[in-house]
C-alpha cells in the first residue's frame, strides 16, 4: 500500500491525507474535492486527485497503520525467545 499525500499550501510541507491506497485505486478516485485536516497549519485543506501523489509506505502500514506496529513487535520478540530456548536445548 502507498500513502496518499498532498502539499500544505501554507507551509509547503507534505501532508498525509489519512488515505492508504494503491496506484490502481488511486486512478479510480473520483475527480472531486476532498478535505484533509493539516497537522502543519491546523486548517482543513481542499484537494483534488490532480494535486495528490502516492508515496511508498515503508512496511509499517501492511496491516492497518501505525497502531498495528506494536503487536507485530511483540510477536517478533516472542519469536526470538522461542529461537533462543531451542538453541540452548541439549
Ligand atoms: Zn496546512
PDB file of the backbone (N, CA, C, O) and the ligand in Angstrom, with CONECT records:
HET     ZN  A 101       1
ATOM      1  N   UNK A   1       0.842  -1.200   0.000  1.00  0.00           N
ATOM      2  CA  UNK A   1       0.000   0.000   0.000  1.00  0.00           C
ATOM      3  C   UNK A   1       0.874   1.246   0.000  1.00  0.00           C
ATOM      4  O   UNK A   1       2.023   1.224   0.441  1.00  0.00           O
ATOM      5  N   UNK A   2       0.305   2.321  -0.501  1.00  0.00           N
ATOM      6  CA  UNK A   2       1.005   3.595  -0.523  1.00  0.00           C
ATOM      7  C   UNK A   2       0.169   4.633   0.206  1.00  0.00           C
ATOM      8  O   UNK A   2      -1.040   4.480   0.382  1.00  0.00           O
ATOM      9  N   UNK A   3       0.848   5.691   0.624  1.00  0.00           N
ATOM     10  CA  UNK A   3       0.175   6.767   1.331  1.00  0.00           C
ATOM     11  C   UNK A   3      -0.146   7.884   0.351  1.00  0.00           C
ATOM     12  O   UNK A   3       0.689   8.278  -0.463  1.00  0.00           O
ATOM     13  N   UNK A   4      -1.364   8.384   0.444  1.00  0.00           N
ATOM     14  CA  UNK A   4      -1.805   9.457  -0.433  1.00  0.00           C
ATOM     15  C   UNK A   4      -1.453  10.794   0.220  1.00  0.00           C
ATOM     16  O   UNK A   4      -1.955  11.124   1.295  1.00  0.00           O
ATOM     17  N   UNK A   5      -0.594  11.549  -0.439  1.00  0.00           N
ATOM     18  CA  UNK A   5      -0.080  12.787   0.129  1.00  0.00           C
ATOM     19  C   UNK A   5      -0.571  13.995  -0.671  1.00  0.00           C
ATOM     20  O   UNK A   5      -0.825  13.906  -1.872  1.00  0.00           O
ATOM     21  N   UNK A   6      -0.695  15.120   0.025  1.00  0.00           N
ATOM     22  CA  UNK A   6      -0.927  16.405  -0.635  1.00  0.00           C
ATOM     23  C   UNK A   6       0.036  17.405  -0.016  1.00  0.00           C
ATOM     24  O   UNK A   6       0.705  17.103   0.972  1.00  0.00           O
ATOM     25  N   UNK A   7       0.105  18.599  -0.600  1.00  0.00           N
ATOM     26  CA  UNK A   7       1.014  19.599  -0.074  1.00  0.00           C
ATOM     27  C   UNK A   7       0.224  20.692   0.626  1.00  0.00           C
ATOM     28  O   UNK A   7      -0.790  21.166   0.112  1.00  0.00           O
ATOM     29  N   UNK A   8       0.694  21.087   1.800  1.00  0.00           N
ATOM     30  CA  UNK A   8       0.068  22.180   2.526  1.00  0.00           C
ATOM     31  C   UNK A   8       0.396  23.493   1.819  1.00  0.00           C
ATOM     32  O   UNK A   8       1.569  23.832   1.664  1.00  0.00           O
ATOM     33  N   UNK A   9      -0.629  24.239   1.386  1.00  0.00           N
ATOM     34  CA  UNK A   9      -0.363  25.483   0.643  1.00  0.00           C
ATOM     35  C   UNK A   9       0.213  26.586   1.536  1.00  0.00           C
ATOM     36  O   UNK A   9       0.759  27.564   1.024  1.00  0.00           O
ATOM     37  N   UNK A  10       0.104  26.449   2.822  1.00  0.00           N
ATOM     38  CA  UNK A  10       0.612  27.482   3.735  1.00  0.00           C
ATOM     39  C   UNK A  10       2.062  27.254   4.105  1.00  0.00           C
ATOM     40  O   UNK A  10       2.861  28.190   4.113  1.00  0.00           O
ATOM     41  N   UNK A  11       2.403  26.016   4.411  1.00  0.00           N
ATOM     42  CA  UNK A  11       3.760  25.729   4.877  1.00  0.00           C
ATOM     43  C   UNK A  11       4.603  25.030   3.813  1.00  0.00           C
ATOM     44  O   UNK A  11       5.823  24.932   3.945  1.00  0.00           O
ATOM     45  N   UNK A  12       3.951  24.547   2.764  1.00  0.00           N
ATOM     46  CA  UNK A  12       4.686  23.845   1.725  1.00  0.00           C
ATOM     47  C   UNK A  12       5.094  22.437   2.120  1.00  0.00           C
ATOM     48  O   UNK A  12       5.811  21.771   1.374  1.00  0.00           O
ATOM     49  N   UNK A  13       4.648  21.974   3.279  1.00  0.00           N
ATOM     50  CA  UNK A  13       5.025  20.647   3.754  1.00  0.00           C
ATOM     51  C   UNK A  13       4.074  19.591   3.196  1.00  0.00           C
ATOM     52  O   UNK A  13       2.934  19.878   2.830  1.00  0.00           O
ATOM     53  N   UNK A  14       4.575  18.380   3.146  1.00  0.00           N
ATOM     54  CA  UNK A  14       3.730  17.277   2.709  1.00  0.00           C
ATOM     55  C   UNK A  14       2.800  16.862   3.840  1.00  0.00           C
ATOM     56  O   UNK A  14       3.198  16.810   5.003  1.00  0.00           O
ATOM     57  N   UNK A  15       1.558  16.569   3.481  1.00  0.00           N
ATOM     58  CA  UNK A  15       0.548  16.184   4.459  1.00  0.00           C
ATOM     59  C   UNK A  15      -0.033  14.839   4.046  1.00  0.00           C
ATOM     60  O   UNK A  15      -0.466  14.667   2.907  1.00  0.00           O
ATOM     61  N   UNK A  16      -0.040  13.897   4.962  1.00  0.00           N
ATOM     62  CA  UNK A  16      -0.706  12.638   4.673  1.00  0.00           C
ATOM     63  C   UNK A  16      -2.205  12.857   4.800  1.00  0.00           C
ATOM     64  O   UNK A  16      -2.676  13.416   5.791  1.00  0.00           O
ATOM     65  N   UNK A  17      -2.950  12.418   3.800  1.00  0.00           N
ATOM     66  CA  UNK A  17      -4.398  12.614   3.792  1.00  0.00           C
ATOM     67  C   UNK A  17      -5.105  11.639   4.725  1.00  0.00           C
ATOM     68  O   UNK A  17      -6.311  11.757   4.941  1.00  0.00           O
ATOM     69  N   UNK A  18      -4.376  10.682   5.278  1.00  0.00           N
ATOM     70  CA  UNK A  18      -5.002   9.634   6.075  1.00  0.00           C
ATOM     71  C   UNK A  18      -5.481   8.478   5.212  1.00  0.00           C
ATOM     72  O   UNK A  18      -6.068   7.520   5.716  1.00  0.00           O
ATOM     73  N   UNK A  19      -5.230   8.570   3.908  1.00  0.00           N
ATOM     74  CA  UNK A  19      -5.702   7.541   2.974  1.00  0.00           C
ATOM     75  C   UNK A  19      -4.526   6.671   2.559  1.00  0.00           C
ATOM     76  O   UNK A  19      -3.479   7.168   2.144  1.00  0.00           O
ATOM     77  N   UNK A  20      -4.718   5.374   2.680  1.00  0.00           N
ATOM     78  CA  UNK A  20      -3.771   4.424   2.115  1.00  0.00           C
ATOM     79  C   UNK A  20      -4.420   3.798   0.894  1.00  0.00           C
ATOM     80  O   UNK A  20      -5.575   3.375   0.945  1.00  0.00           O
ATOM     81  N   UNK A  21      -3.689   3.740  -0.185  1.00  0.00           N
ATOM     82  CA  UNK A  21      -4.270   3.188  -1.396  1.00  0.00           C
ATOM     83  C   UNK A  21      -3.160   2.599  -2.252  1.00  0.00           C
ATOM     84  O   UNK A  21      -2.000   2.581  -1.841  1.00  0.00           O
ATOM     85  N   UNK A  22      -3.500   2.131  -3.411  1.00  0.00           N
ATOM     86  CA  UNK A  22      -2.520   1.627  -4.354  1.00  0.00           C
ATOM     87  C   UNK A  22      -2.746   2.342  -5.681  1.00  0.00           C
ATOM     88  O   UNK A  22      -3.796   2.954  -5.878  1.00  0.00           O
ATOM     89  N   UNK A  23      -1.775   2.276  -6.596  1.00  0.00           N
ATOM     90  CA  UNK A  23      -1.895   3.050  -7.839  1.00  0.00           C
ATOM     91  C   UNK A  23      -3.188   2.779  -8.609  1.00  0.00           C
ATOM     92  O   UNK A  23      -3.765   3.700  -9.186  1.00  0.00           O
ATOM     93  N   UNK A  24      -3.647   1.526  -8.624  1.00  0.00           N
ATOM     94  CA  UNK A  24      -4.888   1.224  -9.347  1.00  0.00           C
ATOM     95  C   UNK A  24      -6.079   1.946  -8.729  1.00  0.00           C
ATOM     96  O   UNK A  24      -6.885   2.553  -9.435  1.00  0.00           O
ATOM     97  N   UNK A  25      -6.184   1.876  -7.398  1.00  0.00           N
ATOM     98  CA  UNK A  25      -7.295   2.553  -6.735  1.00  0.00           C
ATOM     99  C   UNK A  25      -7.161   4.057  -6.856  1.00  0.00           C
ATOM    100  O   UNK A  25      -8.155   4.777  -6.946  1.00  0.00           O
ATOM    101  N   UNK A  26      -5.922   4.525  -6.857  1.00  0.00           N
ATOM    102  CA  UNK A  26      -5.687   5.962  -6.957  1.00  0.00           C
ATOM    103  C   UNK A  26      -6.272   6.514  -8.251  1.00  0.00           C
ATOM    104  O   UNK A  26      -6.856   7.598  -8.262  1.00  0.00           O
ATOM    105  N   UNK A  27      -6.112   5.766  -9.339  1.00  0.00           N
ATOM    106  CA  UNK A  27      -6.651   6.223 -10.626  1.00  0.00           C
ATOM    107  C   UNK A  27      -8.173   6.265 -10.612  1.00  0.00           C
ATOM    108  O   UNK A  27      -8.788   7.001 -11.384  1.00  0.00           O
ATOM    109  N   UNK A  28      -8.782   5.464  -9.721  1.00  0.00           N
ATOM    110  CA  UNK A  28     -10.247   5.401  -9.691  1.00  0.00           C
ATOM    111  C   UNK A  28     -10.864   6.432  -8.758  1.00  0.00           C
ATOM    112  O   UNK A  28     -12.087   6.538  -8.668  1.00  0.00           O
ATOM    113  N   UNK A  29     -10.024   7.191  -8.065  1.00  0.00           N
ATOM    114  CA  UNK A  29     -10.566   8.234  -7.196  1.00  0.00           C
ATOM    115  C   UNK A  29     -11.324   9.234  -8.056  1.00  0.00           C
ATOM    116  O   UNK A  29     -10.795   9.711  -9.061  1.00  0.00           O
ATOM    117  N   UNK A  30     -12.554   9.556  -7.675  1.00  0.00           N
ATOM    118  CA  UNK A  30     -13.334  10.495  -8.494  1.00  0.00           C
ATOM    119  C   UNK A  30     -12.691  11.871  -8.526  1.00  0.00           C
ATOM    120  O   UNK A  30     -12.039  12.295  -7.572  1.00  0.00           O
ATOM    121  N   UNK A  31     -12.888  12.556  -9.639  1.00  0.00           N
ATOM    122  CA  UNK A  31     -12.330  13.897  -9.805  1.00  0.00           C
ATOM    123  C   UNK A  31     -13.179  14.864  -8.985  1.00  0.00           C
ATOM    124  O   UNK A  31     -14.036  15.571  -9.514  1.00  0.00           O
ATOM    125  N   UNK A  32     -12.919  14.874  -7.694  1.00  0.00           N
ATOM    126  CA  UNK A  32     -13.755  15.602  -6.759  1.00  0.00           C
ATOM    127  C   UNK A  32     -12.844  16.292  -5.750  1.00  0.00           C
ATOM    128  O   UNK A  32     -11.627  16.108  -5.763  1.00  0.00           O
ATOM    129  N   UNK A  33     -13.454  17.087  -4.878  1.00  0.00           N
ATOM    130  CA  UNK A  33     -12.666  17.742  -3.835  1.00  0.00           C
ATOM    131  C   UNK A  33     -12.759  16.949  -2.535  1.00  0.00           C
ATOM    132  O   UNK A  33     -13.835  16.503  -2.135  1.00  0.00           O
ATOM    133  N   UNK A  34     -11.613  16.784  -1.888  1.00  0.00           N
ATOM    134  CA  UNK A  34     -11.563  16.121  -0.592  1.00  0.00           C
ATOM    135  C   UNK A  34     -10.967  17.095   0.421  1.00  0.00           C
ATOM    136  O   UNK A  34     -10.313  18.072   0.057  1.00  0.00           O
ATOM    137  N   UNK A  35     -11.203  16.815   1.674  1.00  0.00           N
ATOM    138  CA  UNK A  35     -10.693  17.696   2.725  1.00  0.00           C
ATOM    139  C   UNK A  35      -9.831  16.900   3.691  1.00  0.00           C
ATOM    140  O   UNK A  35     -10.200  15.812   4.133  1.00  0.00           O
ATOM    141  N   UNK A  36      -8.690  17.460   4.002  1.00  0.00           N
ATOM    142  CA  UNK A  36      -7.783  16.833   4.953  1.00  0.00           C
ATOM    143  C   UNK A  36      -7.373  17.868   5.976  1.00  0.00           C
ATOM    144  O   UNK A  36      -6.973  18.976   5.619  1.00  0.00           O
ATOM    145  N   UNK A  37      -7.469  17.517   7.244  1.00  0.00           N
ATOM    146  CA  UNK A  37      -7.022  18.442   8.271  1.00  0.00           C
ATOM    147  C   UNK A  37      -5.502  18.363   8.363  1.00  0.00           C
ATOM    148  O   UNK A  37      -4.915  17.285   8.460  1.00  0.00           O
ATOM    149  N   UNK A  38      -4.891  19.535   8.331  1.00  0.00           N
ATOM    150  CA  UNK A  38      -3.445  19.630   8.169  1.00  0.00           C
ATOM    151  C   UNK A  38      -2.767  19.730   9.530  1.00  0.00           C
ATOM    152  O   UNK A  38      -3.118  20.601  10.326  1.00  0.00           O
ATOM    153  N   UNK A  39      -1.797  18.851   9.813  1.00  0.00           N
ATOM    154  CA  UNK A  39      -1.097  18.917  11.100  1.00  0.00           C
ATOM    155  C   UNK A  39      -0.090  20.072  11.164  1.00  0.00           C
ATOM    156  O   UNK A  39       0.386  20.421  12.244  1.00  0.00           O
ATOM    157  N   UNK A  40       0.229  20.657  10.020  1.00  0.00           N
ATOM    158  CA  UNK A  40       1.256  21.704   9.999  1.00  0.00           C
ATOM    159  C   UNK A  40       0.684  23.077  10.316  1.00  0.00           C
ATOM    160  O   UNK A  40       1.296  23.853  11.051  1.00  0.00           O
ATOM    161  N   UNK A  41      -0.486  23.380   9.767  1.00  0.00           N
ATOM    162  CA  UNK A  41      -1.060  24.700   9.996  1.00  0.00           C
ATOM    163  C   UNK A  41      -2.412  24.616  10.701  1.00  0.00           C
ATOM    164  O   UNK A  41      -2.968  25.648  11.076  1.00  0.00           O
ATOM    165  N   UNK A  42      -2.948  23.421  10.889  1.00  0.00           N
ATOM    166  CA  UNK A  42      -4.173  23.259  11.648  1.00  0.00           C
ATOM    167  C   UNK A  42      -5.447  23.522  10.862  1.00  0.00           C
ATOM    168  O   UNK A  42      -6.542  23.427  11.416  1.00  0.00           O
ATOM    169  N   UNK A  43      -5.324  23.850   9.584  1.00  0.00           N
ATOM    170  CA  UNK A  43      -6.505  24.115   8.768  1.00  0.00           C
ATOM    171  C   UNK A  43      -6.900  22.861   7.998  1.00  0.00           C
ATOM    172  O   UNK A  43      -6.137  21.900   7.899  1.00  0.00           O
ATOM    173  N   UNK A  44      -8.118  22.900   7.456  1.00  0.00           N
ATOM    174  CA  UNK A  44      -8.550  21.853   6.536  1.00  0.00           C
ATOM    175  C   UNK A  44      -8.223  22.307   5.120  1.00  0.00           C
ATOM    176  O   UNK A  44      -8.575  23.414   4.713  1.00  0.00           O
ATOM    177  N   UNK A  45      -7.553  21.447   4.385  1.00  0.00           N
ATOM    178  CA  UNK A  45      -7.207  21.790   3.005  1.00  0.00           C
ATOM    179  C   UNK A  45      -8.072  20.988   2.048  1.00  0.00           C
ATOM    180  O   UNK A  45      -8.255  19.782   2.209  1.00  0.00           O
ATOM    181  N   UNK A  46      -8.598  21.683   1.051  1.00  0.00           N
ATOM    182  CA  UNK A  46      -9.319  21.006  -0.016  1.00  0.00           C
ATOM    183  C   UNK A  46      -8.309  20.607  -1.084  1.00  0.00           C
ATOM    184  O   UNK A  46      -7.421  21.382  -1.440  1.00  0.00           O
ATOM    185  N   UNK A  47      -8.458  19.394  -1.583  1.00  0.00           N
ATOM    186  CA  UNK A  47      -7.534  18.939  -2.622  1.00  0.00           C
ATOM    187  C   UNK A  47      -8.258  18.018  -3.582  1.00  0.00           C
ATOM    188  O   UNK A  47      -9.242  17.366  -3.233  1.00  0.00           O
ATOM    189  N   UNK A  48      -7.753  17.983  -4.777  1.00  0.00           N
ATOM    190  CA  UNK A  48      -8.284  17.085  -5.784  1.00  0.00           C
ATOM    191  C   UNK A  48      -7.246  16.047  -6.152  1.00  0.00           C
ATOM    192  O   UNK A  48      -6.084  16.148  -5.760  1.00  0.00           O
ATOM    193  N   UNK A  49      -7.664  15.065  -6.896  1.00  0.00           N
ATOM    194  CA  UNK A  49      -6.752  13.972  -7.249  1.00  0.00           C
ATOM    195  C   UNK A  49      -5.512  14.481  -7.980  1.00  0.00           C
ATOM    196  O   UNK A  49      -4.420  13.939  -7.806  1.00  0.00           O
ATOM    197  N   UNK A  50      -5.677  15.515  -8.791  1.00  0.00           N
ATOM    198  CA  UNK A  50      -4.544  16.020  -9.560  1.00  0.00           C
ATOM    199  C   UNK A  50      -3.450  16.590  -8.669  1.00  0.00           C
ATOM    200  O   UNK A  50      -2.289  16.661  -9.074  1.00  0.00           O
ATOM    201  N   UNK A  51      -3.816  16.998  -7.457  1.00  0.00           N
ATOM    202  CA  UNK A  51      -2.830  17.599  -6.560  1.00  0.00           C
ATOM    203  C   UNK A  51      -2.181  16.573  -5.645  1.00  0.00           C
ATOM    204  O   UNK A  51      -1.205  16.876  -4.959  1.00  0.00           O
ATOM    205  N   UNK A  52      -2.711  15.380  -5.634  1.00  0.00           N
ATOM    206  CA  UNK A  52      -2.226  14.369  -4.692  1.00  0.00           C
ATOM    207  C   UNK A  52      -1.236  13.442  -5.390  1.00  0.00           C
ATOM    208  O   UNK A  52      -1.216  13.325  -6.615  1.00  0.00           O
ATOM    209  N   UNK A  53      -0.418  12.792  -4.573  1.00  0.00           N
ATOM    210  CA  UNK A  53       0.505  11.804  -5.120  1.00  0.00           C
ATOM    211  C   UNK A  53       0.695  10.695  -4.089  1.00  0.00           C
ATOM    212  O   UNK A  53       0.335  10.835  -2.920  1.00  0.00           O
ATOM    213  N   UNK A  54       1.266   9.599  -4.555  1.00  0.00           N
ATOM    214  CA  UNK A  54       1.467   8.445  -3.687  1.00  0.00           C
ATOM    215  C   UNK A  54       2.920   8.357  -3.253  1.00  0.00           C
ATOM    216  O   UNK A  54       3.830   8.617  -4.040  1.00  0.00           O
ATOM    217  N   UNK A  55       3.127   7.992  -2.011  1.00  0.00           N
ATOM    218  CA  UNK A  55       4.475   7.648  -1.571  1.00  0.00           C
ATOM    219  C   UNK A  55       4.442   6.211  -1.063  1.00  0.00           C
ATOM    220  O   UNK A  55       3.452   5.754  -0.493  1.00  0.00           O
ATOM    221  N   UNK A  56       5.542   5.520  -1.284  1.00  0.00           N
ATOM    222  CA  UNK A  56       5.604   4.122  -0.851  1.00  0.00           C
ATOM    223  C   UNK A  56       5.632   4.058   0.675  1.00  0.00           C
ATOM    224  O   UNK A  56       6.419   4.750   1.321  1.00  0.00           O
ATOM    225  N   UNK A  57       4.776   3.230   1.234  1.00  0.00           N
ATOM    226  CA  UNK A  57       4.738   3.080   2.686  1.00  0.00           C
ATOM    227  C   UNK A  57       5.837   2.111   3.119  1.00  0.00           C
ATOM    228  O   UNK A  57       5.946   1.012   2.577  1.00  0.00           O
ATOM    229  N   UNK A  58       6.644   2.514   4.087  1.00  0.00           N
ATOM    230  CA  UNK A  58       7.808   1.701   4.477  1.00  0.00           C
ATOM    231  C   UNK A  58       7.455   0.528   5.369  1.00  0.00           C
ATOM    232  O   UNK A  58       8.012   0.392   6.458  1.00  0.00           O
ATOM    233  N   UNK A  59       6.532  -0.328   4.923  1.00  0.00           N
ATOM    234  CA  UNK A  59       6.318  -1.593   5.625  1.00  0.00           C
ATOM    235  C   UNK A  59       5.394  -1.524   6.824  1.00  0.00           C
ATOM    236  O   UNK A  59       4.675  -2.484   7.104  1.00  0.00           O
ATOM    237  N   UNK A  60       5.398  -0.406   7.539  1.00  0.00           N
ATOM    238  CA  UNK A  60       4.636  -0.347   8.783  1.00  0.00           C
ATOM    239  C   UNK A  60       3.139  -0.366   8.525  1.00  0.00           C
ATOM    240  O   UNK A  60       2.358  -0.622   9.442  1.00  0.00           O
ATOM    241  N   UNK A  61       2.731  -0.102   7.302  1.00  0.00           N
ATOM    242  CA  UNK A  61       1.310   0.001   7.006  1.00  0.00           C
ATOM    243  C   UNK A  61       0.785  -1.236   6.301  1.00  0.00           C
ATOM    244  O   UNK A  61      -0.270  -1.181   5.669  1.00  0.00           O
ATOM    245  N   UNK A  62       1.495  -2.345   6.394  1.00  0.00           N
ATOM    246  CA  UNK A  62       0.992  -3.564   5.784  1.00  0.00           C
ATOM    247  C   UNK A  62      -0.331  -3.980   6.411  1.00  0.00           C
ATOM    248  O   UNK A  62      -1.212  -4.499   5.726  1.00  0.00           O
ATOM    249  N   UNK A  63      -0.466  -3.757   7.685  1.00  0.00           N
ATOM    250  CA  UNK A  63      -1.704  -4.116   8.361  1.00  0.00           C
ATOM    251  C   UNK A  63      -2.654  -2.927   8.319  1.00  0.00           C
ATOM    252  O   UNK A  63      -3.279  -2.663   7.292  1.00  0.00           O
ATOM    253  N   UNK A  64      -2.761  -2.223   9.412  1.00  0.00           N
ATOM    254  CA  UNK A  64      -3.698  -1.097   9.401  1.00  0.00           C
ATOM    255  C   UNK A  64      -3.091   0.128  10.058  1.00  0.00           C
ATOM    256  O   UNK A  64      -3.621   0.640  11.044  1.00  0.00           O
ATOM    257  N   UNK A  65      -2.000   0.588   9.520  1.00  0.00           N
ATOM    258  CA  UNK A  65      -1.417   1.802  10.044  1.00  0.00           C
ATOM    259  C   UNK A  65      -0.449   1.561  11.175  1.00  0.00           C
ATOM    260  O   UNK A  65      -0.046   0.430  11.449  1.00  0.00           O
ATOM    261  N   UNK A  66      -0.084   2.645  11.827  1.00  0.00           N
ATOM    262  CA  UNK A  66       0.998   2.603  12.794  1.00  0.00           C
ATOM    263  C   UNK A  66       0.624   1.798  14.036  1.00  0.00           C
ATOM    264  O   UNK A  66       1.502   1.205  14.664  1.00  0.00           O
ATOM    265  N   UNK A  67      -0.650   1.763  14.402  1.00  0.00           N
ATOM    266  CA  UNK A  67      -1.055   1.069  15.617  1.00  0.00           C
ATOM    267  C   UNK A  67      -0.726  -0.416  15.526  1.00  0.00           C
ATOM    268  O   UNK A  67      -0.427  -1.066  16.528  1.00  0.00           O
ATOM    269  N   UNK A  68      -0.789  -0.940  14.298  1.00  0.00           N
ATOM    270  CA  UNK A  68      -0.541  -2.363  14.120  1.00  0.00           C
ATOM    271  C   UNK A  68       0.924  -2.710  14.345  1.00  0.00           C
ATOM    272  O   UNK A  68       1.263  -3.887  14.468  1.00  0.00           O
ATOM    273  N   UNK A  69       1.795  -1.714  14.400  1.00  0.00           N
ATOM    274  CA  UNK A  69       3.212  -1.994  14.582  1.00  0.00           C
ATOM    275  C   UNK A  69       3.527  -2.577  15.941  1.00  0.00           C
ATOM    276  O   UNK A  69       4.478  -3.347  16.069  1.00  0.00           O
ATOM    277  N   UNK A  70       2.758  -2.234  16.961  1.00  0.00           N
ATOM    278  CA  UNK A  70       3.094  -2.682  18.315  1.00  0.00           C
ATOM    279  C   UNK A  70       2.910  -4.182  18.492  1.00  0.00           C
ATOM    280  O   UNK A  70       3.835  -4.855  18.949  1.00  0.00           O
ATOM    281  N   UNK A  71       1.741  -4.734  18.144  1.00  0.00           N
ATOM    282  CA  UNK A  71       1.606  -6.187  18.291  1.00  0.00           C
ATOM    283  C   UNK A  71       2.619  -6.949  17.463  1.00  0.00           C
ATOM    284  O   UNK A  71       3.096  -8.005  17.879  1.00  0.00           O
ATOM    285  N   UNK A  72       2.952  -6.425  16.294  1.00  0.00           N
ATOM    286  CA  UNK A  72       3.938  -7.119  15.462  1.00  0.00           C
ATOM    287  C   UNK A  72       5.293  -7.160  16.160  1.00  0.00           C
ATOM    288  O   UNK A  72       6.012  -8.155  16.067  1.00  0.00           O
ATOM    289  N   UNK A  73       5.640  -6.087  16.857  1.00  0.00           N
ATOM    290  CA  UNK A  73       6.914  -6.048  17.566  1.00  0.00           C
ATOM    291  C   UNK A  73       6.937  -7.099  18.671  1.00  0.00           C
ATOM    292  O   UNK A  73       7.942  -7.780  18.874  1.00  0.00           O
ATOM    293  N   UNK A  74       5.808  -7.223  19.390  1.00  0.00           N
ATOM    294  CA  UNK A  74       5.744  -8.219  20.458  1.00  0.00           C
ATOM    295  C   UNK A  74       5.858  -9.627  19.883  1.00  0.00           C
ATOM    296  O   UNK A  74       6.521 -10.485  20.464  1.00  0.00           O
ATOM    297  N   UNK A  75       5.216  -9.863  18.752  1.00  0.00           N
ATOM    298  CA  UNK A  75       5.308 -11.167  18.117  1.00  0.00           C
ATOM    299  C   UNK A  75       6.766 -11.475  17.768  1.00  0.00           C
ATOM    300  O   UNK A  75       7.233 -12.601  17.940  1.00  0.00           O
ATOM    301  N   UNK A  76       7.479 -10.453  17.274  1.00  0.00           N
ATOM    302  CA  UNK A  76       8.858 -10.678  16.878  1.00  0.00           C
ATOM    303  C   UNK A  76       9.702 -11.025  18.110  1.00  0.00           C
ATOM    304  O   UNK A  76      10.561 -11.905  18.049  1.00  0.00           O
ATOM    305  N   UNK A  77       9.454 -10.328  19.230  1.00  0.00           N
ATOM    306  CA  UNK A  77      10.207 -10.607  20.450  1.00  0.00           C
ATOM    307  C   UNK A  77       9.949 -12.036  20.921  1.00  0.00           C
ATOM    308  O   UNK A  77      10.874 -12.747  21.314  1.00  0.00           O
ATOM    309  N   UNK A  78       8.670 -12.451  20.877  1.00  0.00           N
ATOM    310  CA  UNK A  78       8.339 -13.805  21.291  1.00  0.00           C
ATOM    311  C   UNK A  78       9.053 -14.825  20.428  1.00  0.00           C
ATOM    312  O   UNK A  78       9.509 -15.856  20.922  1.00  0.00           O
ATOM    313  N   UNK A  79       9.150 -14.537  19.133  1.00  0.00           N
ATOM    314  CA  UNK A  79       9.813 -15.465  18.229  1.00  0.00           C
ATOM    315  C   UNK A  79      11.282 -15.611  18.580  1.00  0.00           C
ATOM    316  O   UNK A  79      11.838 -16.709  18.532  1.00  0.00           O
ATOM    317  N   UNK A  80      11.916 -14.477  18.939  1.00  0.00           N
ATOM    318  CA  UNK A  80      13.336 -14.528  19.310  1.00  0.00           C
ATOM    319  C   UNK A  80      13.529 -15.389  20.543  1.00  0.00           C
ATOM    320  O   UNK A  80      14.482 -16.163  20.630  1.00  0.00           O
ATOM    321  N   UNK A  81      12.609 -15.248  21.504  1.00  0.00           N
ATOM    322  CA  UNK A  81      12.731 -16.042  22.728  1.00  0.00           C
ATOM    323  C   UNK A  81      12.592 -17.537  22.412  1.00  0.00           C
ATOM    324  O   UNK A  81      13.332 -18.364  22.944  1.00  0.00           O
ATOM    325  N   UNK A  82      11.639 -17.865  21.544  1.00  0.00           N
ATOM    326  CA  UNK A  82      11.484 -19.270  21.178  1.00  0.00           C
ATOM    327  C   UNK A  82      12.758 -19.813  20.549  1.00  0.00           C
ATOM    328  O   UNK A  82      13.215 -20.906  20.883  1.00  0.00           O
ATOM    329  N   UNK A  83      13.325 -19.032  19.631  1.00  0.00           N
ATOM    330  CA  UNK A  83      14.523 -19.476  18.957  1.00  0.00           C
ATOM    331  C   UNK A  83      15.668 -19.683  19.936  1.00  0.00           C
ATOM    332  O   UNK A  83      16.400 -20.669  19.846  1.00  0.00           O
ATOM    333  N   UNK A  84      15.823 -18.733  20.893  1.00  0.00           N
ATOM    334  CA  UNK A  84      16.901 -18.849  21.853  1.00  0.00           C
ATOM    335  C   UNK A  84      16.737 -20.077  22.732  1.00  0.00           C
ATOM    336  O   UNK A  84      17.713 -20.756  23.050  1.00  0.00           O
ATOM    337  N   UNK A  85      15.476 -20.367  23.132  1.00  0.00           N
ATOM    338  CA  UNK A  85      15.253 -21.512  24.011  1.00  0.00           C
ATOM    339  C   UNK A  85      15.606 -22.811  23.298  1.00  0.00           C
ATOM    340  O   UNK A  85      16.204 -23.707  23.893  1.00  0.00           O
ATOM    341  N   UNK A  86      15.233 -22.913  22.016  1.00  0.00           N
ATOM    342  CA  UNK A  86      15.505 -24.157  21.309  1.00  0.00           C
ATOM    343  C   UNK A  86      17.005 -24.331  21.071  1.00  0.00           C
ATOM    344  O   UNK A  86      17.504 -25.454  21.010  1.00  0.00           O
ATOM    345  N   UNK A  87      17.726 -23.201  20.937  1.00  0.00           N
ATOM    346  CA  UNK A  87      19.174 -23.323  20.706  1.00  0.00           C
ATOM    347  C   UNK A  87      19.886 -23.817  21.956  1.00  0.00           C
ATOM    348  O   UNK A  87      20.888 -24.527  21.864  1.00  0.00           O
ATOM    349  N   UNK A  88      19.367 -23.439  23.142  1.00  0.00           N
ATOM    350  CA  UNK A  88      20.043 -23.859  24.373  1.00  0.00           C
ATOM    351  C   UNK A  88      19.674 -25.288  24.773  1.00  0.00           C
ATOM    352  O   UNK A  88      20.268 -25.857  25.689  1.00  0.00           O
ATOM    353  N   UNK A  89      18.685 -25.861  24.078  1.00  0.00           N
ATOM    354  CA  UNK A  89      18.323 -27.247  24.393  1.00  0.00           C
ATOM    355  C   UNK A  89      19.487 -28.184  24.008  1.00  0.00           C
ATOM    356  O   UNK A  89      20.066 -28.020  22.934  1.00  0.00           O
ATOM    357  N   UNK A  90      19.816 -29.097  24.806  1.00  0.00           N
ATOM    358  CA  UNK A  90      20.936 -30.021  24.509  1.00  0.00           C
ATOM    359  C   UNK A  90      20.620 -30.987  23.385  1.00  0.00           C
ATOM    360  O   UNK A  90      21.458 -31.815  23.029  1.00  0.00           O
TER     361      UNK A  90
HETATM  362 ZN    ZN A 101      -1.624  23.206   6.091  1.00  0.00          ZN
END
